Amino acid sequence: MDWQTALHWTYVAGMALGALHFWSLSRDPKGVPQYEYLVAIFIPIWSGLAYMAMALGQGKLEVAGQITHYARYIDWIVTTPLLLLSLSWTAMQFIKKDWTLIGFLMSTQVVVITTGLIADLSERDWVRYLWYICGVVAFLIVLWGIWVPLRAKSKRQGSELATLHDKLTVYFTLLWISYPIAWIIGPSGFGWINQDIETLLFCVLPFFSKVGFSFLDLHGLRSLQGRQSETGLDRAADQILHFLGIMTARWLPSSTHSAYRSQTRSLGQNRNSLL
């Protein structure tokens, strides 16, 4: 078994574990709608199947002397819009869902993935980079959508939900901006890293973007319902979200800092009352 095959099988195993964990959470939803769990379960299942195809030597072809893993795009064109759907549901947790905004984000993300696939299938360099630039522009529109109108939705529902959404958005953004960077420095772009390193990046990034995001999202939403039956995984998610809160406080306006500090004090008081 070569290095890339081992990475792909490891990724498949990680997706299976993620799906099982989200299924176990759905057995005791703690006030979080079941459809949120269903999407969280479906995402790693679909992604795991796509990567299983690559582990079996399928889902790839040679273009301009480089291997294009089109199975990745089959994964991403389904799972990345669903991740945006999950983030949108969190932002609109207690209000009516704005399906116009959600549809805009999801459809624009389809453009991002489609242009990336066309770029990867292009044989001429300038055509490849043209399609890549089109995808980056669409991606910047997605980032605007989650940071401006979607974030504004979360602010209408109290500081706790708004703070959770801000943390998730920071996490989401840091990971997603790594994708176009990994693409352009890899064999499809400038060729600064080889195929093995690119495969590693495109196993690590999707794992944390999918399973990692849904883990924080679901545990964060569950924590909003109360901490009386907090588990070790709940506490682990809380620690990660706490760290993201520190990062968020550095980036966002002072009003958000105040909300985060207030929530931190509240969580500390809740913990003390439980001890």
Residue pairs with C-beta under 8 A, 6 or more apart in sequence:
1 9
3 196
3 199
4 54
4 195
4 196
4 199
5 55
5 57
7 199
7 200
7 203
8 51
8 52
8 54
8 55
8 199
8 203
9 52
9 55
10 203
11 48
11 51
11 203
11 206
11 207
12 48
12 51
12 52
12 55
14 44
14 207
14 211
15 44
15 45
15 47
15 48
15 51
15 207
15 210
15 211
16 44
16 48
17 211
18 44
18 210
18 211
18 214
18 215
19 41
19 44
19 45
19 48
21 211
21 215
21 233
22 37
22 40
22 41
22 44
22 214
22 218
23 37
23 41
25 37
25 218
25 219
25 222
26 34
26 37
26 38
26 41
29 37
30 222
30 225
30 226
31 222
31 224
31 225
32 218
32 221
32 222
32 225
33 89
35 89
36 86
36 89
36 217
36 218
36 221
37 218
39 82
39 85
39 86
40 86
40 214
40 217
40 218
42 82
43 79
43 82
43 83
43 210
43 214
44 210
44 211
44 214
46 75
46 78
46 79
47 75
47 79
47 206
47 210
50 59
50 71
50 72
50 74
50 75
51 71
51 75
51 203
53 59
53 71
54 60
54 69
54 71
54 72
58 71
59 69
59 70
59 71
59 72
59 74
60 67
60 68
60 69
60 70
60 71
61 67
61 68
61 70
62 68
63 120
63 121
63 122
63 123
64 122
64 123
66 187
66 188
67 187
67 195
68 120
68 121
68 188
69 202
70 117
70 120
70 121
72 202
73 113
73 116
73 117
73 120
75 206
76 113
76 116
76 206
77 110
77 113
77 114
77 117
79 206
79 210
80 109
80 112
80 113
81 105
81 106
81 107
81 109
81 110
83 172
83 209
83 210
83 213
83 214
84 102
84 105
84 106
84 109
84 142
84 146
85 102
85 106
86 213
86 214
86 217
87 146
87 150
87 165
87 168
87 169
87 172
87 213
87 217
88 97
88 98
88 101
88 102
88 105
88 150
89 97
90 154
90 161
90 164
90 165
90 168
90 217
90 220
90 221
91 150
91 151
91 153
91 154
91 165
92 98
92 153
92 154
93 157
93 161
93 221
94 157
94 158
94 161
95 153
95 156
95 157
98 153
101 145
101 149
101 150
101 153
104 145
105 142
105 145
105 146
105 150
108 138
108 141
108 142
108 145
109 138
109 142
111 135
111 138
112 135
112 138
112 139
112 142
113 135
115 131
115 132
115 134
115 135
115 138
116 131
116 132
116 135
116 183
118 131
119 128
119 129
119 130
119 131
119 132
119 135
119 188
120 128
120 188
122 128
122 131
128 188
128 189
129 189
132 180
132 183
132 184
132 189
135 180
136 180
139 176
139 180
143 173
143 176
143 177
146 169
146 172
146 173
147 169
147 173
150 169
151 165
151 166
151 169
154 161
154 162
154 165
154 166
155 162
159 259
159 262
159 263
160 224
160 263
160 266
161 224
162 256
162 259
163 245
163 248
163 256
163 259
163 260
163 263
164 220
164 221
164 224
164 241
166 245
166 248
166 252
166 256
166 260
167 216
167 220
167 241
167 244
167 245
167 248
168 213
168 216
168 217
168 220
168 244
170 244
170 247
170 248
170 251
171 212
171 213
171 216
171 244
172 209
172 213
175 205
175 208
175 209
175 212
175 213
176 209
178 201
178 205
179 205
182 198
182 201
182 202
182 205
183 189
184 190
185 192
185 193
186 192
186 193
186 195
186 197
186 198
186 201
187 193
187 194
187 195
187 198
188 198
193 201
215 233
215 237
216 237
216 240
216 241
216 244
219 233
219 234
219 237
219 238
220 237
220 241
222 234
223 230
223 234
223 237
223 238
227 234
227 270
227 271
227 274
228 274
230 238
238 267
242 264
245 260
245 263
245 264
248 256
248 260
249 256
249 257
249 260
249 261
